[in-house]
Amino acid sequence: MNEVWTDLAHAVALAAIGGDNGSALQDVLDAEDAPLRAQFQAEIQRTREVFAVLSIATATPPPMRVRASVLSAVHDDVSHAEVPKGSR
């Protein structure tokens, strides 16, 4: 697999290619041979796994003000939600 295909696999893994461009890429990929398609899919999977590990390794809790704001908004939504009849 050449550098162009590798770059495209990385873009797909990051969800940077979608819609019409994603469909066009899939059409081109479908016309390629099975080994290239397998390598392409494997590269997408490897890239996603690397980013999953990186996101875990670099995760930080939100600032308290953001956490409090989100929890307050959720509470407000729940407090004002209508309960369907017969569900109590």
C-alpha distance (Angstrom), angle and dihedral (degrees) to the residues before:
residue distance angle dihedral
M1 . . .
N2 3.79 . .
E3 3.80 129.4 .
V4 3.81 93.8 -94.9
W5 3.81 92.2 56.4
T6 3.81 90.4 45.0
D7 3.80 91.1 52.1
L8 3.80 90.5 48.4
A9 3.82 91.0 49.9
H10 3.80 89.7 52.8
A11 3.80 90.9 50.1
V12 3.81 91.0 49.8
A13 3.82 90.8 48.6
L14 3.80 89.4 53.7
A15 3.81 91.6 48.0
A16 3.79 89.0 -119.1
I17 3.80 92.7 132.3
G18 3.76 119.0 58.8
G19 3.75 144.7 127.5
D20 3.79 115.7 33.5
N21 3.80 92.2 -8.8
G22 3.79 91.2 52.8
S23 3.79 90.6 49.3
A24 3.80 91.8 48.8
L25 3.79 91.1 49.0
Q26 3.80 90.5 49.8
D27 3.81 90.5 51.3
V28 3.81 90.9 52.4
L29 3.80 91.6 45.2
D30 3.81 91.6 49.4
A31 3.81 88.7 57.5
E32 3.82 91.9 55.0
D33 3.79 125.3 87.5
A34 3.80 123.0 -83.9
P35 3.83 96.5 -108.4
L36 3.81 91.7 55.5
R37 3.80 91.3 47.7
A38 3.81 89.7 50.6
Q39 3.81 92.2 48.7
F40 3.80 90.2 47.9
Q41 3.81 92.6 52.0
A42 3.82 91.0 45.3
E43 3.81 90.7 52.5
I44 3.81 90.9 50.3
Q45 3.80 89.8 51.4
R46 3.83 93.4 47.3
T47 3.79 91.1 49.0
R48 3.80 92.6 50.1
E49 3.80 90.6 48.9
V50 3.81 91.8 51.0
F51 3.78 91.8 50.3
A52 3.81 91.2 47.4
V53 3.80 90.2 54.5
L54 3.80 91.5 45.8
S55 3.78 92.5 49.8
I56 3.80 91.1 52.2
A57 3.79 92.8 45.6
T58 3.80 93.7 49.9
A59 3.81 99.7 36.7
T60 3.77 115.3 130.3
P61 3.78 128.9 -177.1
P62 3.80 116.0 -106.0
P63 3.79 119.1 -101.8
M64 3.81 111.0 -87.1
R65 3.82 92.2 -113.1
V66 3.83 90.8 56.5
R67 3.79 92.4 46.1
A68 3.81 91.3 48.6
S69 3.80 91.6 48.2
V70 3.81 93.3 50.7
L71 3.80 93.5 46.0
S72 3.81 90.4 48.3
A73 3.81 91.7 50.9
V74 3.81 91.0 49.3
H75 3.78 90.8 48.7
D76 3.81 91.1 49.9
D77 3.81 91.4 49.8
V78 3.80 91.9 49.6
S79 3.80 92.5 45.4
H80 3.81 91.9 53.3
A81 3.80 97.5 40.6
E82 3.77 117.2 117.0
V83 3.77 114.8 -122.6
P84 3.81 112.4 -138.7
K85 3.79 114.4 -118.0
G86 3.78 114.2 -96.5
S87 3.80 94.6 23.8
R88 3.80 96.2 99.7
